[in-house]
Amino acid sequence: MTPLERVSSIKVKLGLLVAASALVAAIVGSVGRVAGVSPWISIPVTIGIALAVTQLLAAGMTSPLRQMTRAARRMARGDYSVSVPAVGADEVGQLGRAFNTMASDLGAVDRQRRDLVANVSHELRTPLAALTVVLENLVDGVGSDPAALETALGQAERLSRLVEDLLDLARVDAGKAPLSTASVELGPLLEACVAETRVNGRPVTYEIDVPADLVVDADPDRLSQLVVNLLDNASRHSPRGGIVTVRAGVDGERYHLEVLDSGPGIPSTDRGRVFEPFGTLSASGEGGGTGLGLAIARWVTDLHGGSIAFLDPLPGASGARVRVDLPLRPPARTLASHLTPTHEEIQMPTTPAAADPADPAEPAVPAVPAVPAAPTETAPKPAYGAPSVLDDIFGAYWPDSAVPGRFGLFIGAVVAGLLGGLLIPDRNAGLGTVIVMLAAGGVVMLANEKRRSWFPVVCYVLFALLSSVAVLRDAEWLVALCLLTAVAVILCASTQAKTLLGIVLTGISWPLAGLRGIPWLGRTLTSVSGKGHGAAVARTTVLSLLGLVIFGLLFTTADAVLGSWVDRFVPDVRPDTVAARIFMTVFVFGVVMGAAYLAVNPPRIDRGERTSQPVANRYEWLAPVGVVVAVFAAFLAAQAAAVFGGEDYLRETTGLTYAEYVHQGFGQLTVATALTLLVIWAAARKAPVETTADRLWLRIALGLLAAEALVVVGSALYRMHLYQEAYGFTQLRLLVDVFEAWLGLLVIAGLVAAVTGKAIGGGLWLGRFALVSGAVALLGIAAINPDAWIAEHNVSRYEKTGKIDTDFLAELSDDAVPALNELPDDLRSCVLGTNDRDGDWLEWNLGRERADGLTPVYPGTADTTVVCPSENRYVD
């Protein structure tokens, strides 16, 4: 049962859904704000919990609609055995029940249509075969005696009766059989019907019991048709010498007709089926009947506003007893306004041809529709593949493709979330952070079915190395960059990204996976509850937690040694940190589940090499590239003039010192280097390479451009070196150096991809090369211990020039302590504070460990007479 199942209005459901989601979001957001949780964690968690509440409350609201869509597709293929759950009390539930009724009625109609075609074919084949044999004998001059002709006439009359019965049914079903009522003396009409039935020559006796003065309003032709069919049916099933009785009587404003025979009778369980077309209980056509007489009798009865049914025989009698109850004055209405099918009543389906409206009593023979082949497609299981509104949002870019749930990944994400909630809050990055990262990465790796190919393996190795930086270095900026890069490489391993655009789309897809994976998470949970394990898993989890908490508290308070172990290895869960730990748990669980879904069902970020139509003329690409080459050449000429002209030339022409000159425009040089990659990419796509001359021009132009770009890279690095010598070394300046060098490497790789792209996978390897080389470059920065490197260079600069910025050096992490410890005592007191760290083993970090072992207690800054020098550095 879904939470809103008993609500009888879908509008009220939607209102409750919005109110509950907004209330939960407000409560969760308030708790996070009061607990001091970072917005980067509290906002995604709040959105995720609100979506989870929405999904929970909306369960079942749209499921019948989706299932009706699937069922309608199956019905269009001829499978009417479908049904949808319709347990709700709202409009969707009512629609589901109406749909099930429609499916049942259509199934019954379809079955009867098939029976109609089969039975009509059988009924026509038997007399036609006999008639054909007689005619063949006549053609061959055999059997031209009166007996053979009488046989042929009998078969032709049988065919005529069958066609007449079919035409009668067609008139009734097409609504072309209106009542033409008149006053009818029932006694003479019954005698005429008995006389007509005696023509069949069956050896039975007919008896009539009817009041002499009984006059009714009826259509005499239709009423005669009704009685004749009932008498014919009774005579065919009566034994030789049997008695067929027709009786009539008045019951208030109605009268009844009863036909009784002395045959075997009809079992009570089969009495409703005999009124269906060809609803004979034995082989079709037994006794020469068509199987349509009782169906015609029922529709004539309905036409008069009456009822017909087989009843139990009278006391002491045997045989069949059929009773027709009719009004003395039937309503003036036609069949079209009377016959409205119900769920219990099944009408014979026909598709009448257009009839002349001037002659409504004689419709054309109905065209029997072709019987479709029985559906051979196996009915789909409803567990997977249910389309959702998210399929319309993401479309072909990210089809869900009914990925089955994987409960193991769910458990892994829960474990990673619990580890994150226990190990990360109130701690610096260290061993606990690495444990959480490796647990999360293990879940994502297991989710990737292509994890054994070379690119995912390289990414997993880089992920482990980048994650381990948290246990080696204390610099927060470096640890944050390494962890973000670790996430990027493992996500690209999941999506198998090849191009730079694919890598960017992978990063965008990760947060979207939290939304796209909602149906997959539902299937994951359903896969357990659907097997009957849901309650068992919940019960086991609750009992295990109770056992752990109760007995853990008892034994830790009873034994001091065990208590000390628990205090050492179990995080301190205080009331003021519970909210932060819960937020972190949900956050880590959500991001791990999103990454796992990204690995299980990656989006289509790379669709192979996109063909590009080259330009028709060489100058169309060569001229723009030539302009860029010329601009680069002008810049390099200016650089040469500045280098060879010296500082006097700079002051004379620009009014800047050399230090100010090298700092100016560094950001523009970095952007120009990056744009060079775009120019190389565009030229390689648009330049024609059919002839040797075309390929030569491409290599010359792009070679010149790449060479100039590399010179610009070298110039930028030299500028930064001079700037650092003048103003000191910082983390940002070191990062810019590495980034500019990495861009130069990409320029070389882009040139190789451009001139050899046709031979080496169309240059699609460039994106992966950029990712891997960037990760390796970051590992290189971590390997040189950047804060220590910066401290060493600033200390060396102080020894040479006497210039030092103690404010900046005091902001460095513990990685810089060994280098800063070489400063004189007065400066050490400026850059090293008191060692008051008391973190547990989960915060262990090699940088902090080395700092603690080197100087257990720093000198401090108690001496106020010490003057701490500081420089006026440019703001980076």
Sequence and secondary structure as in RCSB ss.txt:
>XXXX:A:sequence
MTPLERVSSIKVKLGLLVAASALVAAIVGSVGRVAGVSPWISIPVTIGIALAVTQLLAAGMTSPLRQMTRAARRM
ARGDYSVSVPAVGADEVGQLGRAFNTMASDLGAVDRQRRDLVANVSHELRTPLAALTVVLENLVDGVGSDPAALE
TALGQAERLSRLVEDLLDLARVDAGKAPLSTASVELGPLLEACVAETRVNGRPVTYEIDVPADLVVDADPDRLSQ
LVVNLLDNASRHSPRGGIVTVRAGVDGERYHLEVLDSGPGIPSTDRGRVFEPFGTLSASGEGGGTGLGLAIARWV
TDLHGGSIAFLDPLPGASGARVRVDLPLRPPARTLASHLTPTHEEIQMPTTPAAADPADPAEPAVPAVPAVPAAP
TETAPKPAYGAPSVLDDIFGAYWPDSAVPGRFGLFIGAVVAGLLGGLLIPDRNAGLGTVIVMLAAGGVVMLANEK
RRSWFPVVCYVLFALLSSVAVLRDAEWLVALCLLTAVAVILCASTQAKTLLGIVLTGISWPLAGLRGIPWLGRTL
TSVSGKGHGAAVARTTVLSLLGLVIFGLLFTTADAVLGSWVDRFVPDVRPDTVAARIFMTVFVFGVVMGAAYLAV
NPPRIDRGERTSQPVANRYEWLAPVGVVVAVFAAFLAAQAAAVFGGEDYLRETTGLTYAEYVHQGFGQLTVATAL
TLLVIWAAARKAPVETTADRLWLRIALGLLAAEALVVVGSALYRMHLYQEAYGFTQLRLLVDVFEAWLGLLVIAG
LVAAVTGKAIGGGLWLGRFALVSGAVALLGIAAINPDAWIAEHNVSRYEKTGKIDTDFLAELSDDAVPALNELPD
DLRSCVLGTNDRDGDWLEWNLGRERADGLTPVYPGTADTTVVCPSENRYVD
>XXXX:A:secstr
  TTTT   HHHHHHHHHHHHHHHHHHHHHHHHHTT  HHHHHHHHHHHHHHHHHHHHTTTSHHHHHHHHHHHHH
HTT          SSHHHHHHHHHHHHHHHHHHHHHHHHHHHHHHHHHHHHHHHHHHHHHHHHHTT   SHHHHH
HHHHHHHHHHHHHHHHHHHHHHHTT      EEEEHHHHHHHHHHHHHTT  S EEEEE  TT EEEE HHHHHH
HHHHHHHHHHHTS TT EEEEEEEEETTEEEEEEE  S    GGGTTGGGSTT  SSSTTGGG  S HHHHHHHH
HHHTT EEEEE   TT  S EEEEEEESS  S  GGGT    SS            TT TTS             
 S    SSS    HHHHHHGGGS  TT    HHHHHHHHHHHHHHHHHSTTS SSHHHHHHHHHHHHHHHHH TT
TTSHHHHHHHHHHHHHHHGGGT   HHHHHHHHHHHHHHHHHHHHT  SHHHHHHHHHHHHHHHHHTHHHHHHHH
HHHHTTT HHHHHHHHHHHHHHHHHHHHHHHHH HHHHHHHHHHS    HHHHHHHHHHHHHHHHHHHHHHHHHH
S      S       SSTHHHHHHHHHHHHHHHHHHHHHHHHHHHHHHHHHHHT   HHHHHHTTHHHHHHHHHH
HHHHHHHHHHHS  SSHHHHHHHHHHHHHHHHHHHHHHHHHHHHHHHHHHHH   HHHHHHHHHHHHHHHHHHHH
HHHHHHTTTTGGGTHHHHHHHHHHHHHHHHHHHT HHHHHHHHHHHHHHHH    HHHHHTS GGGHHHHTTS H
HHHHHH         GGG  HHHHHHHHH SS   S  TT           
